[in-house]
Amino acid sequence: MSDFNLDELADELADFAPAKKKQTSYTPREERMIAGFEDIVRFFEEHGRVPQHGEDRDIFERLYAVRLGRLRELEDCRALLASADLHGLLSGPSTPAHGAELDIDDLASELVGLDEANDITRLLHVRSAEEKRAAEEIARRDKCHDFDKFKPLFEQVKQDLAAGTRVTRPFELKAEIRPGAFFIVGGQISYVAEMDDIFTNAQGRTDARLRVIFDNGTESGMLMRSLQRQLHDDDAGRRITDPAPGPLFADRSEDGVSEAGTIYVLRSESDHPFVAEHREVVHKIGVTSGSVEVRISGAEKSSTYLLAGVDVVATYKVYGVNCQKLEGLLHRVFAETQLDLTIPDRFGHVVKPREWFVVPLPVIDEAVERIRDRSITAYRYSPNAGRLVSTD
């Protein structure tokens, strides 16, 4: 085999080289059109459809939909992009955006500052469409046209907080969100004026549409889970308790009414598998005429306290009532969710503690509030509904 000179070999291959493309010069506007259309083509190839308008769409899809509509309307754009339109995207009808007219610059402005690379298809921290809708729902508020009806409620709540007849507590569970409840969120007092029927969302979680009034005269039709998320995300988010309406639950005795005792709610430190897994909702509910601290001393040696230490999570002073009857009333209200658990006592005898219930703390709070207004006898706790329900 003869040796080949590299120059000779290059000469022989030159005839087979593809013809060089003529260098085309584009204006900045044309370059933007081409780059923007390439984004639309890439979207079509990834999703198998043209981008669509709609608030339920991702911000990028909405941007591409507006852009495609503009390109279809301009003849010079169609001519410029004809060779790149392999899928016939420019030949379709121009579809207007639903609702208010959208501007591509307005949409693009929503993306400003998210990424310094100016490539909107490679943003690193863009929220999903679902997250964006949730944030928009929380932020979207309208003027409350009947605020005069609610203004006295806010004024009374502020007076109650100043007088100490209402207090604020950390927000814990979704069950605390109910009609008539007040919260502090985003530095404003909010009032749950209405709640629609509870439904199950696409993720299998319960939710409900609310009408929430804010003390600045605005309102929102947010979802219950949106308010829950906002309260959890706000380090200063709090719930406002209902007022204590007299000596039965006052902080001190009044008019000579002597203190009868304390309703107490405990959580167990037991390592029993069921208790450990559901510790946040397994509570002992009792009423004592003495000191709670004395009552729970030596808990780790008593089967009544599951042979473990306990934490006091809530107490309520009571005046002028029969503690034994009050305790029996509370136990009847929560009877359907009594903890079905047997353990051996320290002597080896099997016992079944009867004062433990699987119920969230906010529901116990509500039961206490209904004792205050004497309506508790018309309610019981439903484990299926996860709330107090009327017995009527």
C-alpha positions in Angstrom: 0.0 0.0 0.0 1.5 3.3 -1.0 2.0 6.0 1.5 -0.4 9.0 1.4 0.7 12.5 1.9 -1.7 14.3 4.2 -2.0 17.3 1.8 -2.8 14.9 -1.1 -5.4 13.1 1.0 -7.0 16.4 1.9 -7.1 17.4 -1.7 -8.9 14.1 -2.6 -11.5 14.6 0.2 -12.1 18.2 -0.7 -14.5 17.2 -3.5 -16.7 15.4 -1.0 -16.9 18.2 1.5 -20.4 19.8 1.9 -20.8 23.2 0.4 -20.3 26.0 2.9 -23.5 27.8 3.9 -23.8 31.4 3.0 -23.3 33.5 6.1 -26.6 35.2 6.9 -26.7 38.4 8.9 -29.8 39.0 11.1 -30.9 42.2 12.8 -31.2 42.0 16.6 -35.0 41.9 16.2 -34.8 39.0 13.8 -32.4 37.2 16.1 -34.9 37.6 19.0 -37.7 36.2 16.7 -35.7 33.2 15.8 -34.6 32.5 19.4 -38.2 32.9 20.6 -39.6 30.6 18.0 -37.0 28.0 18.8 -38.4 28.0 22.4 -41.9 27.4 21.0 -40.6 24.5 18.8 -38.8 23.0 21.7 -42.0 23.2 23.8 -44.1 21.6 21.0 -41.6 18.7 20.7 -41.5 18.1 24.4 -45.3 18.3 25.0 -46.7 17.3 21.7 -49.0 20.4 21.5 -48.8 24.1 21.0 -48.6 26.3 24.1 -51.9 27.4 25.5 -53.3 30.4 27.3 -54.9 30.2 30.8 -54.1 31.1 34.4 -53.8 27.4 35.2 -50.9 27.1 32.8 -47.2 27.4 33.6 -45.8 31.0 33.2 -43.5 29.8 30.4 -46.3 28.2 28.5 -48.4 31.4 28.7 -45.4 33.4 27.5 -44.9 31.1 24.5 -48.6 31.1 23.7 -48.6 34.9 23.5 -45.4 34.9 21.5 -46.8 32.4 19.0 -49.9 34.4 18.5 -47.8 37.5 17.7 -45.6 35.6 15.2 -48.7 34.2 13.4 -50.1 37.7 13.0 -46.9 39.2 11.4 -46.2 38.3 7.8 -42.5 39.2 7.9 -42.1 36.9 10.9 -43.7 34.0 9.1 -41.4 34.6 6.1 -38.3 34.8 8.3 -39.2 31.6 10.2 -40.7 29.5 7.4 -37.6 27.3 7.0 -37.6 26.6 10.7 -41.3 25.8 11.0 -41.0 22.1 10.5 -44.3 21.4 12.4 -46.4 24.0 10.7 -46.9 26.0 14.0 -47.1 29.3 12.2 -50.0 28.2 10.0 -52.5 27.7 12.8 -55.1 30.3 13.8 -54.1 33.1 16.2 -55.8 32.3 19.5 -56.4 35.3 21.8 -55.7 35.0 25.5 -58.7 34.5 27.8 -59.7 37.3 30.1 -57.7 40.4 30.2 -55.4 41.1 27.2 -51.9 39.8 28.0 -48.7 41.5 26.9 -45.6 39.4 26.4 -43.4 42.0 28.2 -45.8 41.9 31.2 -45.4 38.1 31.3 -41.6 38.3 30.9 -41.4 40.9 33.7 -42.6 38.2 36.1 -39.4 36.3 35.4 -37.1 39.2 36.0 -34.4 38.5 38.6 -35.0 34.7 38.7 -31.8 34.0 36.8 -28.9 36.1 35.6 -28.3 34.0 32.5 -31.2 35.5 30.6 -32.2 32.0 29.4 -35.8 31.6 30.5 -35.8 27.9 29.6 -33.0 27.1 32.1 -34.1 28.8 35.3 -33.0 27.0 38.4 -35.5 28.1 41.0 -38.8 28.6 39.2 -41.8 27.4 41.2 -44.2 24.9 39.7 -47.5 26.0 38.3 -49.3 24.6 41.4 -47.0 26.4 43.8 -47.4 29.6 41.8 -51.2 29.3 41.9 -51.1 28.7 45.7 -49.0 31.8 46.2 -51.2 33.9 44.0 -54.3 32.7 45.8 -52.9 33.7 49.1 -51.8 37.1 47.9 -55.0 37.9 45.9 -57.3 40.0 48.0 -60.3 42.1 47.1 -62.0 45.0 48.8 -64.5 43.9 51.3 -67.6 45.8 50.3 -69.5 44.9 53.5 -66.6 45.6 55.8 -68.8 47.8 58.0 -70.4 44.6 59.2 -67.1 43.1 60.3 -65.3 46.2 61.6 -66.9 46.1 65.1 -65.7 42.5 65.4 -62.1 43.5 64.8 -62.4 46.4 67.2 -63.8 44.1 69.9 -61.1 41.5 69.4 -58.4 44.2 69.8 -60.1 45.4 73.0 -60.3 41.8 74.3 -56.6 41.2 73.6 -55.8 44.4 75.4 -57.9 43.4 78.4 -56.6 39.8 78.4 -60.0 38.1 77.8 -58.5 36.8 74.6 -54.9 35.6 74.1 -52.8 34.5 71.2 -51.4 31.0 70.8 -49.2 29.3 68.2 -51.1 27.9 65.3 -50.8 24.1 65.2 -53.4 22.3 63.1 -55.8 22.8 60.2 -58.7 21.9 62.5 -58.2 25.3 64.2 -59.5 27.0 61.0 -63.3 27.2 61.4 -66.0 29.8 60.9 -65.7 32.5 63.6 -62.0 31.9 64.2 -59.6 34.8 64.4 -55.9 34.7 63.4 -52.9 36.9 63.1 -51.2 36.4 59.8 -48.9 38.7 57.9 -49.2 41.3 60.7 -53.0 41.5 60.2 -55.9 40.2 62.1 -57.9 37.8 59.9 -61.4 36.5 60.5 -62.9 33.3 59.0 -66.4 34.5 58.1 -67.5 31.6 56.0 -66.5 28.0 55.1 -67.9 26.0 52.2 -68.4 22.3 52.3 -65.2 20.2 52.9 -63.9 18.3 49.8 -61.0 16.1 48.9 -58.4 17.7 46.6 -56.4 16.0 43.8 -53.7 15.0 46.4 -56.3 13.1 48.5 -56.3 15.8 51.3 -59.4 17.5 52.7 -59.9 21.2 52.0 -62.6 23.9 51.8 -63.1 27.3 50.3 -63.1 30.1 52.9 -64.2 33.7 53.0 -61.5 35.4 55.1 -61.8 39.1 56.1 -58.8 41.1 57.1 -58.7 44.1 59.4 -57.4 46.4 56.6 -60.8 46.1 54.8 -59.9 43.4 52.3 -61.0 39.8 51.9 -59.9 36.6 50.2 -61.6 33.5 49.0 -58.6 31.4 49.7 -58.6 27.7 50.4 -58.3 26.4 54.0 -54.9 24.8 53.2 -53.7 28.0 51.8 -54.4 29.8 55.0 -52.8 26.9 56.9 -49.7 27.2 54.8 -49.5 30.9 55.3 -49.9 30.6 59.1 -47.1 28.0 59.2 -44.8 30.0 57.0 -45.3 33.1 59.1 -43.0 33.0 62.2 -45.4 35.5 63.8 -48.6 33.7 62.7 -50.9 33.1 65.7 -54.5 32.1 66.4 -56.6 34.2 68.7 -58.6 32.4 71.4 -62.3 33.0 72.0 -63.0 35.2 75.0 -63.6 33.9 78.5 -67.2 35.0 79.2 -67.3 35.1 83.0 -66.2 33.3 86.2 -66.5 29.8 84.8 -63.3 30.1 82.9 -61.9 33.4 84.1 -58.2 33.7 85.0 -59.2 34.4 88.6 -62.3 34.0 90.7 -64.8 36.8 90.7 -67.6 38.0 93.0 -66.6 35.4 95.6 -66.9 32.4 93.4 -64.3 29.9 94.6 -62.0 28.0 92.2 -63.3 24.5 91.7 -60.4 23.0 89.7 -58.6 22.7 86.4 -59.3 20.9 83.1 -55.9 19.5 82.0 -54.7 17.9 78.8 -51.6 15.7 78.8 -49.4 14.0 76.2 -47.5 10.8 77.1 -43.8 10.2 76.7 -44.5 6.4 76.4 -42.5 4.4 73.8 -45.5 2.2 73.1 -45.6 2.0 69.2 -49.1 3.4 68.7 -48.5 6.2 71.2 -45.1 7.1 69.8 -46.5 7.2 66.2 -49.5 9.3 67.1 -48.1 11.3 70.0 -49.4 14.7 68.7 -53.1 13.5 68.9 -53.1 11.1 71.8 -54.2 13.0 74.9 -55.3 12.4 78.4 -58.2 14.6 79.3 -59.1 15.1 83.0 -60.4 17.5 85.6 -58.9 17.9 89.0 -59.9 20.0 92.0 -56.3 20.1 93.2 -52.9 20.8 91.6 -52.2 19.4 88.2 -48.5 19.0 89.1 -49.4 17.0 92.2 -51.9 14.9 90.2 -49.3 13.9 87.6 -46.4 13.3 90.0 -45.1 9.7 89.7 -46.8 9.3 86.4 -44.1 6.9 85.2 -45.2 4.4 87.9 -48.9 4.6 87.2 -50.7 2.6 84.5 -53.2 5.5 84.4 -50.4 7.5 82.8 -49.2 4.6 80.6 -46.3 4.0 82.9 -44.5 7.0 81.5 -43.8 10.6 82.0 -46.3 13.2 80.7 -46.3 16.7 79.3 -49.0 19.2 80.2 -50.1 20.7 76.9 -53.1 22.7 78.0 -55.0 23.7 81.2 -58.2 25.6 81.8 -59.4 27.0 85.1 -62.9 26.2 86.1 -65.1 27.8 88.8 -68.3 26.8 90.4 -68.6 23.4 88.7 -68.6 19.8 89.8 -65.3 18.5 88.6 -66.3 14.9 88.4 -69.4 15.6 86.3 -67.5 17.9 84.1 -64.9 15.2 83.5 -67.6 12.7 82.7 -69.1 15.1 80.2 -65.9 15.6 78.4 -65.3 11.9 78.2 -68.7 11.3 76.8 -68.1 13.9 74.1 -64.9 12.1 73.0 -66.1 8.5 73.7 -65.9 7.4 70.1 -62.2 8.0 70.0 -61.2 6.6 73.3 -57.8 4.9 73.1 -58.2 1.2 72.9 -55.0 0.1 74.6 -54.1 -2.4 77.3 -50.8 -2.5 79.2 -49.5 -4.4 82.3 -49.2 -2.4 85.5 -46.2 -2.5 87.7 -47.5 -5.7 89.3 -48.1 -7.5 86.0 -51.8 -7.0 85.9 -53.3 -6.1 82.6 -55.2 -2.8 82.7 -56.9 -0.6 80.2 -56.5 3.2 80.8 -59.8 5.0 80.1 -58.9 8.7 80.1 -56.9 8.7 76.9 -58.3 9.8 73.6 -57.1 10.1 70.0 -58.1 13.7 69.3 -56.3 16.8 68.1 -55.7 19.6 70.7 -57.6 22.2 68.7 -60.8 20.1 68.9 -60.3 19.9 72.7 -60.0 23.7 72.7 -63.3 23.9 70.8 -65.0 21.6 73.3 -63.9 23.8 76.1 -65.2 26.9 74.3 -68.6 25.1 73.9 -68.6 24.3 77.6 -68.2 28.1 78.1 -71.3 28.9 76.0 -73.2 25.9 77.4 -73.6 24.3 74.0 -71.4 21.3 74.5 -74.3 18.9 75.3 -75.4 19.2 71.7 -72.1 18.0 70.3 -69.9 14.9 70.1 -66.6 14.2 68.5 -66.7 12.3 65.1 -63.4 10.5 64.3 -64.5 10.2 60.7 -65.2 13.9 60.3 -62.3 14.9 62.5 -64.3 17.5 64.3 -67.2 18.1 66.7 -70.6 17.4 65.1 -74.1 18.2 66.3 -76.1 15.5 67.9 -79.4 17.0 66.6 
